[in-house]
Each structure stands twice: as structure tokens, then as C-alpha cells.
Amino acid sequence: MSDEVLRAIGKLEGKVDILLEQQKSVSSKLDDQDARLRGVETKGAVYGTIGGGVVSIGISLLVASLKSKAGIP
């Protein structure tokens, strides 16, 4: 093979190596973001469940209070 072809192949190999390194970096960042987002979603679900429970208890107490004041059994 000629020197020109070998040089072109070398350039291509170098560029592929750089692309693979960048892909590993992006993949690592994506994994970190995924883990962080999973934690946020879990906390959101827990807080939503707790909030929904508190609100439903409050409404039940309010309804019971209004019924007792109105004399409804």
C-alpha cells in the first residue's frame, strides 16, 4: 500500500479512537444522570403518597366535622 493510503487509514483509526472515548464519556454521564433522576422520582412518589394520605385524612375529618355540626348521622 502507498504511504498516502496508510496515512489516511491512520487518521481514520485516530478519529475512531477519539469517537469511542467520547462515547464512553457520554455513556458515563448518562448513567450518572439516570441514577440521580431515579432518586428524584422515588422521592417524588413517596412525597406524593404521603401528601395524598394526609389530604384524604383531612378531608375525611372535615366531612365528619361538618356532618356532626349539621346533625347528620
C-alpha positions in Angstrom: 0.0 0.0 0.0 1.1 3.5 -0.6 2.1 5.9 2.1 -0.9 8.1 1.4 -3.3 5.2 2.0 -1.5 4.2 5.2 -1.6 7.7 6.4 -5.3 8.0 5.6 -6.0 4.8 7.5 -4.0 6.0 10.5 -6.1 9.2 10.6 -9.3 7.3 10.4 -8.1 5.0 13.3 -7.3 8.0 15.4 -10.6 9.6 14.7 -12.4 6.3 15.6 -10.5 6.1 18.9 -11.5 9.7 19.8 -15.1 8.9 19.0 -15.0 5.8 21.2 -13.5 7.8 24.1 -16.2 10.5 23.7 -18.9 7.8 23.6 -17.6 6.3 26.9 -17.7 9.7 28.5 -21.2 10.5 27.4 -22.4 7.0 28.5 -20.9 7.5 31.9 -22.6 10.9 32.3 -25.9 9.4 31.2 -25.6 6.6 33.8 -24.9 9.2 36.5 -27.9 11.3 35.4 -30.1 8.2 35.3 -29.2 7.3 38.9 -29.8 10.8 40.1 -33.2 11.0 38.3 -34.2 7.7 39.7 -33.6 9.0 43.2 -35.6 12.2 42.5 -38.5 10.1 41.1 -38.5 7.9 44.1 -38.6 10.8 46.5 -41.4 12.4 44.4 -43.5 9.2 44.6 -43.0 8.9 48.4 -43.9 12.6 49.0 -46.9 12.3 46.7 -48.2 9.3 48.5 -47.7 10.9 51.9 -49.3 14.1 50.8 -52.3 12.3 49.3 -52.8 10.3 52.5 -52.7 13.5 54.6 -55.1 15.3 52.4 -57.6 12.4 52.3 -57.5 12.1 56.2 -58.0 15.9 56.4 -61.0 15.8 54.1 -62.5 12.8 56.0 -62.1 14.7 59.3 -63.6 17.8 57.7 -66.6 15.9 56.3 -67.2 14.2 59.7 -67.0 17.5 61.5 -69.5 19.1 59.1 -71.8 16.2 59.4 -71.7 16.3 63.2 -72.4 20.1 63.2 -75.3 19.7 60.8 -76.7 16.8 62.8 -76.4 14.3 60.0 -75.7 10.8 61.3 
